[in-house]
């Protein structure tokens, strides 16, 4: 994210580790394993993370909304970074960060026999210290989050604020119009505030061109399309070419 190129990775809504592994070999910087809108469960999540590890791509896990236990469990099985949806207030941001950090920083449950600690192979002192550096990504998805953005950005431990342009467009009264001038200006304002406080900004893009547009405006973490849609697009292009 510190590079001029920024970081690019697809949302993964399926549960086949082969897609995750292939995404890593394709050269993405991360895969976003989606437990909010995807079909991944905590039984399938470890297999997807193993596939990411094999291919050398960072497994970012978007947990379901509403409970800190999801954050705890995703980190226990090896999430490289954690994304928490629907953060609208500084209080919610503090709770999310706390759930991702061990004491004395936070309230994450303490166990060194989990997968992320090599099932006990990693010394406890080393594991607990390193885990405090877990990247925390909070989703600011609506008008209320924008109104409280200054306070959210001031919460210690927030590494990335991720904007959902579709949700934002809806909250601004322009449903689905992610290129509407009011939506773009709002995102520019979010970028300026985040940059001023040293917090990275992320954004969803459903096209490469859209991702490049956000990157050129200062977004450094691009969540790009999703696995099934990318496959469908590639397959359709082949079918259309074959039919000519």
Number of C-alpha atoms within 10 A of each C-alpha: 16 9 7 10 12 17 18 24 24 24 24 30 19 19 18 14 19 13 19 31 21 15 23 23 14 11 13 17 19 25 29 25 30 24 22 16 14 16 14 20 14 12 8 13 23 20 17 25 26 18 22 28 17 13 17 17 24 19 25 27 28 27 25 20 15 11 13 19 15 21 26 21 18 24 24 22 20 21 29 22 22 25 25 27 20 18 25 21 19 18 12 16 27 18 15 28 28 20 21 29 25 19 13 9 14 16 17 22 15 14 15 19 15 17 16 21 21 14 13 14 13 16 12 15 9 10 17 18 11 10 17 16 13 17 19 21 27 28 22 29 24 21 17 14 20 20 12 15 20 16 14 24 25 16 15 12 22 20 20 23 28 25 26 21 24 20 18 26 23 17 15 16 11 16 14 13 17 20 14 14 10 15 21 18 12 18 23 16 13 20 21 14 16 22 15 11 11 13 17 22 28 28 24 23 23 15 12 12 10 17 22 18 13 22 21 13 14 19 27 24 27 28 23 23 18 21 18 14 14 15 12 11 11 11 12 12 12 11 11 9 9 8 7 5
